[in-house]
Amino acid sequence: MQSTILKYGFYGLLTGLIIFLLHLTLGKDLSYSTNEILGYISIFISLSFVFFGIKHYRDKVNNGAVSFGKALLIGVLISVLVAIGIALADFIYTQFINPEWFENYYKMMRDAGKEDEIMEMTSLTAGIFMFSLVTVIGFIISLISGLILQRK
């Protein structure tokens, strides 16, 4: 089970980092809302390895059987690895690559008249938020995947 989690968690983490780097280099001129949508798409693509990891464990490691609980555990642990990668990428980007990101985002929100939606963030809190968000989305994907793939 551990090797499956590490393997598919690493695949998801690596996919998230590659998409992040592509997004970083190719999406410089896109609007914040477009970048946000692309960010969510990259999260879902990275978390697709939850399904594939559970399926691999069921079919190749555990002789075609996996309980819902075991599938959920595998999925959540893969999600945590993906979340670590995405949160780390977000932290590095906002702390070192583009430290003006928050300032530019706040300005854009004020100019759009959305001052009441502005939440004070730092690179650390943004990383923690991304970790939490990806983990929650990963939990939901793990639930659905576990229900689909469980077999006794």
ZANURO-866704 format. One record per residue: residue number from 1; x, y, z of N, C-alpha, C in turn. Coordinates in pm, 1 decimal. Layout:
REM ZANURO-866704
i, nc1, nc2, nc3, cac1, cac2, cac3, cc1, cc2, cc3
NUM, X, Y, Z, X, Y, Z, X, Y, Z
...
This chain:
REM ZANURO-866704
i, nc1, nc2, nc3, cac1, cac2, cac3, cc1, cc2, cc3
1, 82.7, -119.0, 0.0, 0.0, 0.0, 0.0, 87.5, 125.9, 0.0
2, 193.8, 123.1, 79.3, 281.0, 238.7, 90.5, 345.2, 275.0, -43.7
3, 390.0, 174.3, -117.6, 453.9, 203.7, -245.9, 353.1, 262.8, -345.2
4, 229.6, 216.6, -341.3, 126.3, 272.1, -428.8, 99.9, 418.1, -394.0
5, 88.9, 448.2, -265.4, 64.4, 585.8, -221.0, 179.0, 676.3, -263.0
6, 301.7, 632.8, -238.9, 417.4, 714.4, -274.5, 428.1, 732.9, -425.7
7, 406.4, 625.2, -500.6, 417.4, 631.1, -646.6, 313.9, 726.6, -705.7
8, 187.1, 706.9, -673.5, 81.9, 789.1, -732.1, 76.2, 928.4, -669.9
9, 114.1, 939.5, -544.5, 126.7, 1071.8, -483.2, 236.0, 1153.1, -550.0
10, 347.9, 1087.6, -580.6, 456.8, 1155.4, -650.2, 414.1, 1194.1, -791.7
11, 342.5, 1104.4, -861.6, 292.9, 1137.3, -995.8, 204.2, 1261.8, -990.7
12, 113.9, 1266.7, -894.7, 25.2, 1381.6, -881.5, 100.3, 1508.0, -845.6
13, 196.1, 1495.8, -753.9, 278.2, 1609.0, -713.1, 357.3, 1661.8, -832.9
14, 420.0, 1571.9, -907.3, 499.4, 1609.9, -1023.5, 411.1, 1672.9, -1131.7
15, 294.7, 1616.9, -1154.0, 201.4, 1673.5, -1251.8, 160.7, 1814.3, -1210.9
16, 130.2, 1832.9, -1083.6, 94.5, 1965.6, -1033.6, 206.2, 2066.4, -1053.6
17, 330.4, 2025.7, -1026.5, 444.1, 2116.3, -1043.4, 467.8, 2150.0, -1190.3
18, 456.3, 2050.7, -1277.7, 476.0, 2075.4, -1421.2, 369.4, 2170.0, -1474.6
19, 243.5, 2144.8, -1437.9, 135.3, 2233.9, -1482.7, 155.8, 2373.6, -1425.8
20, 200.4, 2381.8, -1300.1, 227.0, 2511.1, -1237.7, 335.4, 2586.6, -1314.7
21, 442.5, 2518.2, -1350.6, 550.1, 2583.0, -1425.2, 503.5, 2627.2, -1564.5
22, 425.6, 2542.6, -1630.8, 369.5, 2581.1, -1760.4, 278.5, 2702.5, -1745.7
23, 197.0, 2698.5, -1645.1, 104.4, 2806.9, -1615.5, 183.2, 2935.5, -1588.4
24, 291.5, 2922.6, -1514.5, 374.9, 3036.4, -1476.9, 440.0, 3100.1, -1599.6
25, 488.6, 3018.4, -1690.2, 558.7, 3071.5, -1806.7, 464.5, 3113.5, -1919.1
26, 356.8, 3039.5, -1940.4, 268.1, 3068.0, -2052.7, 149.2, 3157.5, -2016.6
27, 117.2, 3169.4, -1888.2, -3.9, 3241.2, -1847.8, 19.5, 3378.8, -1790.1
28, 135.4, 3437.2, -1817.0, 167.5, 3567.8, -1757.8, 69.4, 3677.8, -1795.9
29, 17.7, 3672.8, -1917.2, -68.4, 3781.0, -1965.3, -217.0, 3752.8, -1946.5
30, -250.2, 3643.9, -1878.9, -390.5, 3609.8, -1858.2, -445.9, 3684.6, -1737.7
31, -577.5, 3701.4, -1734.4, -641.8, 3769.4, -1621.6, -637.4, 3680.9, -1497.1
32, -662.3, 3743.2, -1381.9, -664.1, 3667.7, -1256.6, -772.4, 3560.4, -1257.5
33, -888.0, 3592.1, -1313.1, -996.8, 3493.1, -1313.2, -963.1, 3374.7, -1403.1
34, -900.6, 3399.4, -1517.4, -858.8, 3289.7, -1604.6, -752.4, 3205.2, -1536.5
35, -656.6, 3271.5, -1471.5, -553.2, 3198.3, -1398.1, -612.2, 3115.3, -1284.2
36, -715.2, 3167.5, -1220.2, -780.4, 3094.4, -1112.3, -847.5, 2967.5, -1165.7
37, -915.8, 2979.9, -1277.5, -980.9, 2863.8, -1338.6, -876.3, 2759.8, -1379.0
38, -767.3, 2805.8, -1440.1, -659.3, 2714.2, -1478.0, -596.4, 2648.1, -1355.1
39, -590.4, 2722.2, -1245.4, -538.2, 2665.7, -1120.8, -624.4, 2551.4, -1069.6
40, -755.5, 2570.1, -1072.5, -845.4, 2463.0, -1028.7, -837.6, 2342.3, -1122.0
41, -825.8, 2367.6, -1251.3, -811.0, 2256.7, -1346.0, -684.8, 2178.2, -1315.1
42, -575.2, 2247.9, -1285.1, -449.9, 2178.4, -1252.9, -462.2, 2096.7, -1124.4
43, -538.6, 2146.8, -1028.1, -561.6, 2071.6, -904.5, -636.8, 1942.2, -936.0
44, -741.9, 1951.3, -1016.7, -820.0, 1832.0, -1049.8, -739.2, 1732.3, -1132.3
45, -657.8, 1780.6, -1225.1, -574.0, 1689.9, -1303.5, -474.0, 1619.8, -1212.0
46, -411.9, 1694.1, -1121.6, -315.9, 1634.5, -1028.3, -382.6, 1533.0, -936.4
47, -505.1, 1562.1, -894.9, -575.7, 1470.9, -804.8, -638.4, 1352.2, -877.8
48, -632.9, 1350.8, -1010.0, -683.8, 1233.7, -1083.3, -603.4, 1108.9, -1048.3
49, -481.9, 1127.8, -998.1, -399.6, 1013.5, -959.7, -454.1, 941.5, -836.1
50, -545.7, 1004.2, -765.1, -614.3, 936.3, -654.9, -688.9, 814.7, -710.1
51, -769.4, 836.9, -812.9, -845.5, 728.2, -873.5, -751.9, 619.2, -925.5
52, -649.8, 660.2, -1000.5, -558.9, 562.8, -1060.7, -477.9, 486.7, -954.8
53, -443.9, 554.4, -845.5, -371.8, 487.5, -737.4, -456.5, 382.3, -668.2
54, -581.3, 415.1, -640.1, -672.7, 318.1, -577.4, -695.4, 200.3, -671.4
55, -716.7, 229.6, -798.7, -739.8, 123.8, -897.4, -616.5, 33.5, -909.3
56, -497.8, 92.1, -910.5, -374.1, 13.7, -918.1, -361.9, -77.1, -795.7
57, -387.8, -22.1, -678.4, -378.3, -101.7, -556.7, -476.6, -219.0, -561.7
58, -600.5, -190.1, -600.2, -702.7, -294.6, -607.5, -665.4, -403.5, -707.5
59, -626.9, -363.9, -827.6, -607.1, -459.6, -936.8, -471.2, -528.2, -935.5
60, -365.7, -458.2, -901.3, -230.1, -511.7, -914.2, -168.4, -557.6, -781.8
61, -210.4, -497.5, -671.7, -147.2, -528.3, -542.8, -234.4, -619.3, -456.8
62, -364.6, -597.4, -457.2, -453.7, -663.5, -362.1, -548.7, -763.9, -427.5
63, -507.6, -823.9, -535.5, -582.6, -931.4, -601.6, -726.4, -894.7, -637.4
64, -748.0, -772.3, -684.2, -879.8, -732.4, -733.0, -978.7, -690.8, -625.9
65, -934.4, -675.5, -502.7, -1026.4, -637.4, -394.9, -971.8, -517.3, -319.0
66, -1061.7, -428.2, -278.4, -1026.0, -318.0, -189.4, -1154.0, -273.6, -118.4
67, -1143.4, -257.0, 11.4, -1258.4, -210.0, 88.3, -1272.1, -59.1, 71.0
68, -1389.0, -9.0, 103.0, -1410.8, 135.2, 93.4, -1314.5, 210.3, 184.5
69, -1297.2, 162.5, 306.0, -1208.8, 228.9, 401.6, -1064.2, 233.8, 354.6
70, -1015.3, 122.3, 301.3, -877.8, 116.7, 250.7, -863.2, 208.9, 129.5
71, -963.1, 209.8, 41.4, -959.7, 297.2, -76.4, -958.5, 444.8, -34.1
72, -1040.3, 477.2, 65.2, -1045.4, 614.7, 115.1, -911.0, 654.4, 175.3
73, -850.3, 566.6, 252.9, -720.2, 594.7, 313.5, -613.6, 617.6, 206.4
74, -608.1, 531.2, 107.9, -510.7, 545.0, -0.8, -532.3, 678.1, -72.5
75, -656.7, 708.7, -104.6, -688.5, 832.3, -175.5, -651.5, 956.6, -97.7
76, -682.2, 957.7, 31.6, -651.3, 1074.8, 114.1, -499.9, 1093.6, 126.2
77, -426.2, 984.9, 143.1, -280.3, 997.8, 155.7, -216.5, 1043.2, 24.2
78, -266.9, 996.6, -88.2, -219.2, 1047.6, -217.7, -251.6, 1196.8, -227.3
79, -371.5, 1235.1, -185.1, -412.8, 1376.1, -188.2, -321.6, 1463.9, -103.9
80, -280.2, 1414.3, 10.4, -191.1, 1491.8, 97.4, -57.3, 1517.5, 27.7
81, -4.3, 1417.2, -40.8, 121.6, 1438.0, -113.8, 104.2, 1541.0, -225.4
82, -5.6, 1531.9, -298.7, -33.4, 1630.7, -403.5, -48.1, 1769.4, -341.1
83, -117.9, 1777.6, -229.0, -139.4, 1905.9, -160.7, -8.3, 1967.1, -114.7
84, 83.1, 1884.9, -66.6, 214.6, 1935.7, -24.9, 286.0, 1998.9, -144.1
85, 283.9, 1931.6, -258.3, 349.8, 1984.1, -377.1, 290.6, 2115.5, -423.9
86, 158.2, 2122.3, -430.7, 92.3, 2243.5, -478.2, 110.3, 2357.8, -379.0
87, 100.3, 2329.7, -250.4, 120.4, 2433.4, -148.9, 264.1, 2485.2, -151.1
88, 358.9, 2396.1, -168.2, 499.1, 2436.8, -175.7, 523.7, 2524.0, -299.0
89, 467.4, 2485.7, -412.0, 481.5, 2565.7, -533.8, 420.5, 2704.1, -514.5
90, 303.7, 2710.6, -451.6, 237.4, 2838.2, -426.9, 320.7, 2925.4, -333.3
91, 375.5, 2864.5, -228.5, 459.0, 2938.3, -134.1, 582.9, 2994.1, -203.5
92, 651.8, 2911.4, -280.7, 773.4, 2955.0, -349.7, 741.9, 3067.2, -448.4
93, 630.9, 3053.5, -519.2, 593.8, 3156.5, -615.9, 567.7, 3290.0, -547.7
94, 485.0, 3290.8, -444.0, 447.4, 3417.5, -380.5, 556.4, 3473.1, -288.8
95, 647.1, 3388.8, -243.9, 752.9, 3435.3, -154.9, 877.2, 3481.2, -232.4
96, 914.1, 3407.1, -338.1, 1042.0, 3432.0, -403.0, 1031.9, 3475.7, -549.6
97, 943.1, 3415.3, -626.1, 936.0, 3444.8, -769.2, 860.4, 3574.2, -795.6
98, 746.4, 3591.4, -730.9, 664.1, 3710.6, -752.1, 612.9, 3762.4, -617.9
99, 702.2, 3821.8, -537.5, 659.3, 3868.4, -405.1, 557.2, 3982.7, -409.5
100, 540.1, 4046.5, -524.9, 440.6, 4154.2, -538.4, 301.4, 4100.4, -571.0
101, 285.8, 3968.6, -579.2, 159.8, 3910.5, -623.2, 42.9, 3957.6, -537.1
102, 57.4, 3951.7, -405.3, -53.1, 3989.9, -316.4, -89.1, 4137.0, -334.2
103, 11.9, 4221.7, -343.6, -11.7, 4364.7, -363.2, -88.1, 4390.1, -494.2
104, -46.3, 4324.1, -601.3, -114.8, 4339.4, -730.5, -257.6, 4285.3, -724.8
105, -276.2, 4174.4, -655.2, -409.3, 4115.6, -642.6, -501.7, 4207.7, -562.9
106, -451.7, 4264.0, -452.4, -532.5, 4355.8, -371.8, -573.4, 4477.6, -454.8
107, -479.2, 4529.7, -533.7, -508.3, 4645.0, -618.8, -616.6, 4610.4, -720.8
108, -604.6, 4494.7, -782.6, -703.9, 4452.5, -880.9, -842.0, 4438.1, -816.5
109, -848.1, 4382.2, -697.0, -975.9, 4365.3, -626.6, -1035.8, 4501.1, -589.6
110, -952.6, 4594.7, -542.6, -1002.7, 4729.3, -509.4, -1055.1, 4799.3, -634.0
111, -980.4, 4788.7, -743.5, -1022.2, 4852.4, -868.6, -1152.8, 4793.5, -920.5
112, -1178.4, 4667.4, -889.9, -1302.1, 4602.0, -933.3, -1417.0, 4627.2, -836.0
113, -1389.7, 4702.2, -728.8, -1493.7, 4732.8, -631.5, -1526.7, 4617.6, -539.2
114, -1432.1, 4528.1, -519.0, -1456.1, 4410.5, -435.5, -1372.1, 4415.9, -307.9
115, -1364.0, 4534.2, -248.2, -1282.6, 4551.4, -127.9, -1329.8, 4463.7, -12.9
116, -1460.0, 4436.9, -6.1, -1513.0, 4355.9, 102.6, -1473.9, 4208.9, 89.3
117, -1424.6, 4167.8, -26.5, -1383.3, 4028.9, -48.2, -1234.4, 4007.7, -25.6
118, -1161.4, 4114.6, 4.3, -1016.9, 4104.8, 20.9, -985.4, 4046.0, 157.9
119, -900.7, 3944.6, 156.7, -856.6, 3881.2, 280.0, -704.5, 3895.5, 286.5
120, -653.6, 3943.4, 396.8, -509.1, 3962.8, 412.5, -439.4, 3827.2, 411.4
121, -340.6, 3812.9, 321.8, -269.8, 3685.1, 307.5, -119.7, 3710.0, 303.9
122, -46.0, 3607.4, 341.5, 98.7, 3604.9, 326.1, 132.0, 3477.8, 248.0
123, 256.9, 3462.1, 213.0, 297.4, 3340.5, 141.5, 268.4, 3216.6, 224.7
124, 291.2, 3224.8, 355.1, 267.6, 3110.3, 442.8, 118.7, 3078.1, 453.0
125, 35.6, 3180.0, 475.8, -108.0, 3152.8, 485.9, -165.9, 3106.6, 352.1
126, -112.2, 3158.1, 241.6, -157.4, 3112.5, 110.0, -119.8, 2965.7, 89.2
127, 0.5, 2927.8, 131.9, 42.2, 2788.0, 121.1, -44.5, 2696.2, 205.8
128, -75.8, 2739.9, 327.2, -162.3, 2661.3, 416.2, -303.0, 2650.1, 357.1
129, -352.5, 2760.6, 301.3, -483.7, 2758.1, 237.5, -484.8, 2660.4, 120.6
130, -382.1, 2664.9, 35.9, -375.8, 2574.7, -79.6, -366.4, 2428.8, -34.1
131, -286.8, 2402.1, 68.6, -276.6, 2266.5, 122.1, -414.3, 2218.4, 167.6
132, -484.5, 2302.3, 242.0, -617.3, 2266.1, 293.5, -717.1, 2245.0, 180.2
133, -716.9, 2336.0, 84.0, -809.8, 2326.9, -28.5, -788.0, 2198.7, -108.4
134, -662.8, 2170.2, -142.3, -633.0, 2050.8, -221.7, -666.2, 1924.5, -142.5
135, -640.2, 1924.9, -13.1, -670.6, 1808.4, 69.8, -822.6, 1784.4, 76.4
136, -900.3, 1889.3, 90.9, -1046.5, 1874.3, 95.8, -1100.5, 1824.1, -38.3
137, -1053.9, 1883.9, -147.7, -1096.6, 1837.0, -279.8, -1053.4, 1691.5, -298.7
138, -930.9, 1659.5, -255.4, -880.5, 1522.3, -265.2, -963.2, 1424.7, -182.5
139, -1010.8, 1468.4, -66.4, -1096.2, 1383.9, 15.8, -1225.8, 1351.4, -57.6
140, -1284.3, 1451.8, -121.3, -1408.5, 1430.0, -196.3, -1383.6, 1334.5, -312.4
141, -1275.0, 1354.6, -384.4, -1240.2, 1265.0, -494.9, -1212.9, 1124.2, -442.4
142, -1150.6, 1113.7, -325.7, -1124.0, 983.1, -264.2, -1254.0, 912.2, -227.2
143, -1350.2, 987.1, -174.2, -1481.1, 929.0, -141.2, -1547.9, 871.5, -265.6
144, -1551.3, 952.1, -369.7, -1616.4, 908.1, -494.0, -1541.4, 789.0, -554.1
145, -1408.6, 797.3, -558.5, -1328.0, 688.2, -614.5, -1343.7, 560.8, -532.0
146, -1346.2, 575.5, -399.7, -1363.9, 459.8, -312.7, -1497.1, 391.1, -334.9
147, -1601.9, 471.1, -353.4, -1733.6, 414.8, -379.3, -1736.4, 342.2, -514.3
148, -1671.3, 398.8, -614.0, -1670.3, 339.1, -747.0, -1584.8, 212.1, -750.5
149, -1468.3, 216.6, -684.4, -1369.7, 109.3, -700.8, -1374.8, 0.8, -593.0
150, -1453.5, 18.9, -486.9, -1454.8, -84.7, -381.9, -1502.1, -217.2, -438.4
151, -1435.0, -321.1, -395.3, -1471.6, -456.1, -437.9, -1419.8, -551.1, -331.6
152, -1505.2, -639.8, -286.8, -1463.4, -733.5, -181.9, -1436.9, -870.5, -237.1
